[in-house]
Amino acid sequence: MAQVLEFKLPDLGEGLTEAEIVRWLVEVGDVVAVDQPVVEVETAKAMVEVPCPYGGVVTARFGEEGTELPVGSPLLTVAVGAPSSGEETEGSGNVLVGYGTGAPPARRRRVRPTAGATTPPGAHTQTRPVHHPADDHPGAPAREPRPARDHIGAAVRADGPVPVISPLVRRLARENGLDLRTLVGSGPDGLILRSDVEHALRSAATPVRQPETRLAPHTPEPAPVAPAPATAGTRIPLRGIRGTVADKLSRSRREIPDATCWVDADATELLHARRAMNATGGAKISLLALLARICTAALARYPELNSTVDTEAREIVRLDHIHLGFAAQTERGLVVPVVRDAHTRDAESLSAEFARLTEAARTGTLTPAELTGGTFTLNNYGVFGVDGSTPIINHPEAAMLGVGRIVPKPWVYEGELAVRQVVQLSLTFDHRVCDGGTAGGFLRHVADCVEQPAVLLRSL
């Protein structure tokens, strides 16, 4: 007999709490394989195809296209059971494209629903989805797993994929040294949930006694404050990418004691060098790529600025790789794509990667992996026609270099007044990772490379 399993919108990472349904890839009655993409959603970060961890027949879909769903809410239901007519029936628990078993998708086959079935509220189907316990719903208090499913000391699974509800759960286990094969999941068919991993980690850890909070005797409760009257005007919800940016910038201002220093630099020779490079033929070198190459050279000399602060451990973590983020303005708002291992790339490779990521940002096809993991950010706000700025650090990074517009200005050059191409460079840095001397040294080295590109030859 077939079992109806409910697939919920998984945690897509980076603290994302909701996603909008852009396009359904399957219909009710379709046969789906394990890890087959079933819906395309848009998060505050990117467009993502979500694969289903179960193989079987789609019996319900929750939400029309354009509907926004919170993480953990029902997405669809699948009837699974004993294999018949070549159907896949086992689940992998994978939720992101290219992650997991990679089994070939089964042919889509429509299955006529059973007569007399009813339609559940909010679902587009002819059959009723299975009811799940209340503790599976978002916001419900976590419960301890049943004693019959002991997560510690469970029998090790045989070789094969471990059914896990989300790659985020795999990462949580990996970062804490927990072998998922020693767990028995409390989800359908033994699916390992986040609560299972957290319970296992709590069981293995030493409990920490929280300090007691004592109130003074007879402390009167504060009188309730009447809410202020609503201000007339247009209200725009802080959600999606705008809400994500607001949260991240607020956290940066709240946690990071930042400081800013700036300097004007003569960029005339840098522009000449770029023209000379592009005159030789081949792929064009962008100005942003040259500035990125200068940044990686300066970070190699001043590694303090390629770091992050572990507030819980009270440690500064200097990072071995430079993953360079750059600010890109799109119709959906400001995004920061990341160039991986920028320190290993030359100017031509950097130009190509900047072009690829910029186009993906404009079309909204950047993946979550291309928007996370940056260690330093380059912000070229000169494209907006402004000279200077005090940028907010992209938390949890430690610094950001801002570049203003390059404009002709009077400049003393070789002892004489001349018109030169001048740019303002600004560095906002986390004062916990270094002092002004280090930040000034970094910015001065960047300015020297801009004014005399030959200085870069020392670090090549």
PAVEX-584080 format. One record per atom (N, C-alpha, C): x, y, z. Coordinates in pm, whole numbers, plus 50000, padded with zeros to 5 digits. Last residue first. Layout:
<pts>
XYZ;...
</pts>
This chain:
<pts>
553925399449182;553535389849079;554515378149076;554705419749347;553905409049407;553485398549307;556115437349190;556785431749306;556035419849363;554305446849007;555265436748961;556005430349078;552935467849121;552335454449126;553315443549089;554345489849048;554515485049185;553955471049200;553385496648801;554595488548805;554875483148945;551315514648842;550995500448828;552215491348831;551115540049030;552255534148957;552005519048946;548585545649129;549375556549070;550545551348987;547745520749220;546905528149126;547735538849054;549775514649397;549605506149279;548725512849174;549335534649588;550615534249515;550495525849389;546795527249684;546955539849612;548255540149531;547465503049811;546505503149701;546685515749618;549195513150006;549715503849905;548775503049785;547395528450156;548495535150087;549105526149979;545755508750260;545195518450167;546295525650089;547615494850425;546895488050317;546425498150213;548355515350603;549355509050517;548715501750399;545915520750729;546545531050647;547585525250553;545575496350863;544595500650764;545185511250672;547835497251032;547675486450934;546715490550824;547265520651179;548515519451105;548435508750998;544845516751310;544905525951197;546175524651115;544725480951383;544695495151417;544845503551291;542555452051349;543795459451329;543605473851374;540245440151434;541245431651370;542565438851349;538595459651541;539025448751628;540155440751566;537775477051350;538885481451435;539345470751533;537175468751030;536805464651164;537995467751256;537065495550789;537645483350846;537145481250988;536865510650479;536175508850606;536625495450663;538625531350273;538685518150336;537925518650468;538475547449958;538135547250100;538155532950151;539795568349710;539725554849763;539405555549912;539055588949438;539105587949584;538905573449625;541025597149155;539995588749217;540175589249368;541825616348865;541935614349010;540745606149061;543775623048604;542575615148634;542665610548780;544965657548587;545165643148594;543835636248627;546465685648476;545145679448487;545345664248480;549065700548680;548565694148558;547155688948584;551775718548802;550335716748806;549845711348673;554825701148879;554055710948804;552575707948815;556175680549001;556505694149038;555735704948965;554975657448902;556385659948874;556715674748893;551935672148942;552585660348884;553995664148841;549255681449124;550685684449109;551385671749065;546205686248959;547055677349039;548515681549017;542765691548889;544105697448901;544945689148997;541095662848738;541225673148842;542615679348837;538825641248582;539975650148566;539955661348671;537785612148775;537465624548704;538735632948689;536345583148866;537625588348819;537335600448731;534335577749158;534475580149015;535865585748984;535635556149424;534785566449367;535005567949218;535595526149591;536255533349482;535265543349423;536255510249903;535345517749817;536125525649714;536785479550053;537435490549982;536415497049889;536165466850372;535625469250239;536365481150179;536595441450630;536945453950560;536255454550425;535835417950747;536515427550832;536805440650761;532665399650729;533995403450683;534575414350773;530125388450777;531085389650888;532505393150844;529085421650677;529255412050786;529215397650731;530465443750495;529605432350465;529855421450570;530485476550630;531175463750609;530155452650588;529335504350454;529125495550569;529735481950538;531365531450323;530545519350309;530445511550440;531315562150282;531795554250397;530975541450399;532485577649977;531445571350059;532115565050180;532955598849684;533355591749804;532185586249880;531905607349434;533355607249458;533745598549576;529475593649206;529855599949333;531345598149356;528345579848992;528715593748974;529065601049102;527975553449015;526795561649043;527115576549034;530435542648981;529515541148868;528245549248890;531685545049226;531925555549129;530985554649008;531465523549386;530315532449383;530515544249289;532635494849398;532885505649301;531635514349290;533885477049646;532655484349615;532975496149525;534925445849742;535325457449661;534055464249612;535365427750043;534475433049941;535065445349875;536355395950166;536695410150149;535835415250034;535295370850175;536205374550284;536595389150279;532165353650107;533165363850078;534025366850199;530095335150140;531475330750163;532535341050132;527635339149875;528055337350014;529545333850020;526775338149620;526455350149695;526915349549840;527185314149507;527855325449443;527605338549516;525515297749655;526955296049672;527735307849612;522965304849557;523355308649693;524865307649716;523445316749215;523145306249312;523525311049452;521915340148999;523015336949090;522565326149189;519945348848830;520255334548829;521455330948916;519105374648765;518575368148884;518865353348893;520225389148565;519155380048526;518555372648645;522195402848705;521155410348635;519965401648598;523805382048797;523125390748893;521985398248826;524825372048559;523945363548640;523175371648743;526395393948487;525265390148402;524295381248479;528255392848698;527425404748680;526205401648594;529505368348656;528705370148776;527785382448765;530815373348408;529865362348423;528935364648542;532465395348467;531445396548363;530385385648379;534145384248663;533295395848696;532165397048595;535395364748507;534535360648617;533625372148662;536845380148321;535845370648274;534875366648385;538545394548494;537605401548406;536485392348361;540035373848610;539155381848694;538125389148609;541475365148387;540535356048452;539555363548540;542995388348340;542085383248237;541045373848297;544505391348574;543545401748536;542545396648433;544575358648740;545195370348679;544095379948634;543935342849056;543535346648921;544335358648871;544315337449320;544965328349225;544695332249080;542795354949465;544245356649473;544995347549375;540185346049448;540595357149362;542105358949360;538615323849531;540075322949515;540585333749420;535565334049378;536305324549461;537795324749426;533825362449394;534805355949308;535665347049396;530425367349466;531755364449521;532615357249417;527955393949459;528525381249412;529965379749460;525845410349628;527315409849636;527775395949591;523205433049536;523705419649566;525225420049563;520545455549568;521985453649578;522325439249613;517685448849353;518375455049465;519865451949461;516535439949126;516015434249250;516675440249374;518025452048933;516635456248946;516025451049075;521245457349095;520355450849000;518935456249019;524595464549155;523225469549165;522375463149056;527035447749330;526395448849199;524955453349219;530155446449491;528775451249495;528245452949354;532005416749529;531905430049467;530435433949460;534285396349719;532945400649683;532985414349615;536715372549693;536465386849677;535035389549633;538325353249897;537105352249817;536545366449808;541365342249960;540695355049936;539525352549842;542295319450219;541915322150081;541235335750073;542815319050492;543885315050400;543585318750256;542045343650740;541625334050639;542715331650536;542225346451084;542795350750957;542585339850853;540075353451328;540385342451238;540915348051107;540325363051658;540385367951521;540835356351433;538145354151928;539325351751847;539195358551712;536045348052110;536895359952125;538245357852055;534215328752068;535525324152114;536465335752146;532125345751989;531925336352099;533255331652156;533145360351772;532805367351895;532645357852013;535505358251555;534655348551623;534325354351760;535915378851282;536005378251427;535005368051480;538045374650994;536735376151056;536915374551206;540085387450722;539835379450842;538395381550887;541975404650579;541265393150521;540975383250634;543395422350727;542125427050673;541355416250599;545745409550788;544815412350898;543435416150846;547455408150572;546435397550586;545455399950700;548935427050383;548255430450509;547115420450532;549895414350158;550845421850242;550245425150379;547635403550054;548765394450079;549785401250170;546155426550017;545755417450124;546845407250155;547465437349794;547525444549921;547135435450038;546805418149601;548215420549632;548355427649767;544045420949598;544615408149642;546095409549676;543835447649501;543335443949634;543985430949684;544865445449242;545565453849338;545145450249481;542875429749133;544245424349140;545085432349238;540755447749149;540705435249226;542095429249241;541605466848966;541455470649107;541395458349197;541485450848737;542775456348780;542715460648927;538715445748730;539635434548745;541015439448791;537685471248687;537385464448812;538335452748837;538505475748427;539115483648534;538875477048669;539015445548234;538175455948293;538935463448402;540445436447934;540675437048077;539835448448134;539315415747668;539455428947728;539595427847879;541195390047508;540075394047593;540355407547658;543095401047217;542645391447316;541495396847399;545275430247186;544355419947138;543985410247248;546705451147284;547475439547236;546595428547179;545115469847396;545565472447259;546315460647200;544735462947657;543655459947564;544035462347419;547125472447768;546785458247774;545745454647669;546865500047724;547965492747660;547695477747660;544685506047884;544575508047740;545665500247666;545845500448135;544705492548087;544545493947936;547815520148149;548205506048150;547075497248098;546235543248156;547155541048044;547535526348034;544975539348403;544155539548282;545005537348157;547245541448566;546475528948565;545605528148441;548015567848524;548885557148475;548165543648472;545835581548649;546155583448508;546975571948452;544995582548909;544775570048836;545145570948689;546115594549197;546205597849055;546125584848975;543965595249483;545065589249407;544965593349261;543085603949815;542955606449672;544175600749601;541855583350079;542965590350016;542625592749869;540545574250406;540455575950261;541645584150210;539065553250656;540115562350613;540075563250462;536815544450914;537055546750772;538215556450753;535725517951129;536365530951111;536695532250962;533435498951336;534125502051211;534725516051214;532725474951530;533225488551553;534075492951434;529945455151459;531315458351416;531675472751449;527285451851546;528345443351601;529755448151571;525565470651426;525375467251566;526595460251625;526305471751159;526415483851240;526345480751389;525695444951093;527045450151078;527255462451166;522945443951134;523825435651217;525255440751211;522115461450934;521845464751074;522755456651167;522895447050710;523535459850737;523305464050882;521195424750732;522655423050734;523365436050766;518605435650721;519035427950838;520555427050848;518655447850467;518415455850588;518915448550712;519025425650299;520055436150304;519895444350432;516595412450350;517875405950380;518995416150393;514715431050254;514735427450394;516035420950437;515385431049983;515485443450059;515535440550209;514865404749906;516255409249907;516425422149986;512115398550126;512895395350007;514295400650019;511005428050302;511105413750282;511885411150154;509525451550439;510955448250432;511085433250422;506785465950262;507305455350349;508815453150327;505985498950271;506645489250185;507255478450273;503355521450287;504135511650362;504675501150266;502835555550244;502915542450179;503825533250258;500985573450500;501985571950394;501945558050336;500655583650842;500085582050708;501205581250605;501615564951119;501885576351034;501335573650895;499625554351393;500285551151267;500445563651183;500325565551727;499435564651611;500215562251483;502105543751947;501985556551878;501065555151759;500585524152207;501295525352079;501055538852014;501105530752550;500165530652438;500935532152308;502735509852767;502845522052688;501915520952568;502055497853095;501995496152950;502005509652878;504475502553352;503125505153301;503125503553150;506525476153474;506365488953404;504955490353349;505955462353798;505995460553654;505795473853585;508075468454082;506805470254012;506975468253862;509655446054284;509885454754169;508575456454092;509875431954525;508795441654509;509045451254394;513415427054511;512095424254569;511125435854547;515035424854189;514915431254319;513525428754375;515625393454041;514985406454040;514945411954182;518245375153903;517435377954020;516885392154011;519135349953698;518785364053697;517825366653812;521845327353690;520505330753734;520315345853731;523585314853403;523545323053525;522105326853558;523295280653307;523085294553276;523035302653405;525575255053273;524585261153362;524505275953332;525805233553007;526365245753066;525275252353149;526435199052959;525495210152979;526165221853050;528565187052713;528425189152857;527495200752880;527215167752434;527895179352493;527665179852643;525665147252343;527105144852352;527845156052424;523125157852340;523375146052423;524865143652443;523375178152153;523105181552293;523425169852385;523775162851924;524855171651969;524635175652116;521285150051906;522505142051921;523655150551974;519625172151871;519465163851990;520715155452014;520525181351623;520705189851741;520545181851870;519755159551463;521165162851477;521405171351601;516965161151495;517675148851529;519165151651552;516305186251397;516125183751541;516845171051584;516705182751124;517625191251199;517525188551349;516165147351051;515785161351057;516825169351133;516405120050845;517075127150953;516745141950944;513925096150788;514545108350738;515115116250855;512585071950840;513885074050901;514615086350851;510115074550711;511075064650662;512485067150716;509755107750826;509175096450752;510275087450695;512005114351109;511105117951001;510555105650931;513925107751286;512545107151337;511535111251231;516755087251197;515925099051186;514525096851239;519405076151372;518155071251315;517195082951315;522965078851328;521675084151371;520535076651304;525335071751225;525055066751359;523695071451410;525625084950991;525285070750982;525005064551118;526535110151050;525095108351028;524685093751022;528805117751287;528595108351177;527105105851162;529965149651366;528935139551394;528715131051270;531555172551371;532175159451378;531205148151408;530415196751328;530505192551467;531045178451483;530355199051055;531135208951129;531305205151276;528585177650990;530005177150951;530845186751034;526115186551089;526735174551143;528225174051114;525775209450931;525765210651076;526435198551140;525745197750675;526845206550712;526935208150863;523345183150685;524625176250663;525795184850709;521605204450716;521705194650825;523005186850810;521855216350471;522255223950589;522405214850709;520735197950298;522205198950301;522695207050420;517995180850460;518575192850399;520085192150401;517105156250553;516105165550503;516725177350430;518645125950454;518725138150534;517815148550471;519555093450433;518415102250408;518395114050505;522655086550299;521955087850425;520785097450404;523455064050034;523095077450078;522325077150209;525795037450125;524685042950049;524335056650103;526625010250336;527035020150238;525845024650156;524475007550628;525305002050522;525665013150425;524655025650937;524005021650813;525005015350718;525205014351266;525745021451150;525085016251025;522785016851520;523535008551429;523975016551308;523325042751765;522485035151672;523345027251578;524625058751943;524915044551948;524025036351860;522045081151964;523435078752001;523635063752012;519395081351909;520275087351810;521745084751842;516895057351932;518025063252003;519025068351901;513895052751910;514845056951807;515975064451876;512425047352128;512685036052039;513685039651932;511995071652251;513055062952303;513385051652210;511515098052009;510995086652084;512115077552130;513165129952060;512815118151979;512355106652067;511635157652222;512675147652224;512265135852138;510505185252023;510275174352117;511445164752111;510285220851998;510965208351962;510665197752067;507175237951943;508335234752028;508935221351991;506485251951617;506105242951726;507315239851810;507505266151404;507125273551524;506735264851639;506225244951149;507115255851190;506595262751313;505385210951244;505015223751185;505965234651233;505945188351380;506615189951252;506335203451190;504345187051605;505715191651624;506485192651495;501955176551521;502045191051536;503465195651549;502325151251265;502235155651405;502485170551416;500445153450955;501695151651030;501515156551172;498305136750730;498435146050842;499715142850919;498645135150375;498695128750505;498895139250613;496345150850147;497685148450199;497635142750340;493885136449940;494125143450066;495525140450117;493635143749587;493715134649701;494105142449824;493765161249385;492515153849398;492555143949513;495065194849425;495175180449410;493795174249413;496485219349559;495915217349428;496075202849391;495705231949885;496465222949799;495715221249669;494145247850051;495435253150010;496195244349918;492465220550206;492575235050188;493985239050150;492315190250004;492625197250128;492735212150103;489725174149841;490825183649821;491105190949951;489045138749847;488715152649871;489935161249854;488105110849638;489045117649726;488655132349737;486485098449453;485905101149584;486835108349679;488955079049284;487635085349287;487175087249430;492395087149274;491345078049321;490015085349331;493775102148974;493535101249118;492395091749151;495805087848726;494475092948757;494185091148905;498985099148666;498235088648732;496885094348772;501305105648411;500105110048482;499385098148539;504725105048426;503545097448389;502375102148474;507925112648321;506745117748385;505525110248334;510535089548377;509615095848282;508375100448355;512895098648637;511975089448572;511105096948473;516235110848623;514815113048646;513975103048571;518985092448765;518335098048647;516855099648670;520435103849074;519725093449000;519025099448880;522075118849244;522155121049100;521475110349020;522405119649519;522605107149448;522725108849300;523715152549588;523205139549630;523415128449530;523005180849421;523465176349553;522885162649580;521945192549197;523315187549189;523845182049319;519855214549378;520225208749250;521675204349251;518855204349707;519415214249617;519915207449490;517955184249876;517035194849841;517605205249748;517755149749973;518485160949916;517525171649867;516575126650063;516625137950154;517345149950097;516145103949919;517525107149955;517605118250055;513775077149925;514105091349930;515535093449972;512305053249697;513095056549814;513495071149808;510945047549466;510165048949588;511005052849707;510445050849119;511365052049232;510545053949358;508765027448902;508755039548983;509835039049088;508435005548731;509695012948724;509725025548808;506014993948790;506155000748661;507375009748660;506614997849135;505794992049029;505955000548906;507844993549463;508094997249324;507144990049230;505705002749734;506474992249668;506644995849522;505625038549770;505295025049814;506165015049746;504335071849793;505425062449769;505015048949821;503005101649697;502625088049736;503735078549697;503795133249818;504135122749722;503695109349779;502965167749835;502925154449893;503145144249782;504655199849876;503845190149802;503835176949879;505095218450087;505325222049948;504535212849855;504345231350411;504185220750310;504355225950168;507035250950558;505625248950526;505505238250418;509735254850587;509105245150675;507635242950647;509825289150513;510575276650522;509915267450624;506765303050381;507845302650479;508555289150476;506035313750048;505895303450152;507035304650252;504165333149831;505355332949916;505115323350031;503045327349498;502785326549642;504105326049719;503735325449237;503655338949291;503375339149440;501685297749175;502865305249134;502685319849177;500035285949476;500065289649336;501385296449304;500245259549712;500645272949671;500635274849520;501095226849710;500635237349800;501155250849751;499915197649555;500815209049549;500235220149635;499665162049575;499195175349613;500305185549592;500745139049472;499315138849505;498785152449545;503035124749259;502655137449321;501145137349346;504405093449325;503375100749251;503005113349328;507945089049364;506585083849367;505655092449283;510635095749579;510205091449447;508825085349456;511815124249765;511085111749754;510795108449608;512945149349775;513735138149830;513045124649818;512875170749492;512095163449592;512925151549643;514705201349438;514385187449407;513665180649523;514245233749338;514175225349458;513815211149417;516185258749195;515335247249167;515405237749287;516275293149268;516735279849304;515705269449259;517505325849236;516515316149189;517085302149213;518655342849540;518755338349402;517545329749366;518125356849787;519465355649732;519465352549583;515575355949871;516205369049875;517595368849815;514395332349623;514665336749759;515225350849755;512155316249420;513035327749429;513155331849574;511915282949286;511555293349383;512585304549377;510515257449103;511515268049098;511065279249190;510035222649166;509545236449170;510735245949163;511225198249134;509765198649126;509215212849123;513965178749025;513445192149056;511935192649035;514505147149174;514035154049054;513525167949094;515265131649391;516095143149356;515675149949227;513615103349271;514365109149381;515285120049327;511065111649026;512165103649078;512815110649195;507495112248987;508775118849004;509805109149060;504635112848793;505575104048861;506925111048867;501805134548836;503075131248772;503875121448858;499665141748992;499545129448915;500805125548842;500065176048953;499475165449035;499225153248946;503125184048779;501695185148800;501245174148895;506225202348807;505455189948800;503985193048823;507295226848834;507895218448731;507175205148717;506035259248890;505955245048922;506495236948805;507725289048955;507195280148851;507185265848903;508005304749187;508085310949055;507415302048951;507195310249512;507055300349406;507035307649272;509535325249726;508365327049642;508345316549532;510465318550065;510755318249922;509445319549846;512015324350386;510875323250297;511335322950153;514315327050532;513135322050602;511925320250513;517805322950530;516605325950452;515395319450518;520275318550649;519245324750728;517985328350652;521845304450465;522085318650486;520965325750560;519475279250335;520755284550381;520755299550400;517085267850282;517965270050168;519245277250206;515215243750429;516085254850464;517105256450351;512435233450215;513605231550301;514325244650332;509045229150234;510045238150178;511285237850267;508335193850274;508225207850315;509325216150249;506475167550166;507775174150146;507595188950176;504885139850304;504815154350282;506225160050271;503815109050170;504805116750245;504715131450206;501745081850182;501785095750137;502735103550228;502345049350068;502395058450182;502535072650129;500545022249917;501345034349906;501255042850033;500854988150000;500005000050000;500885012450000;
</pts>
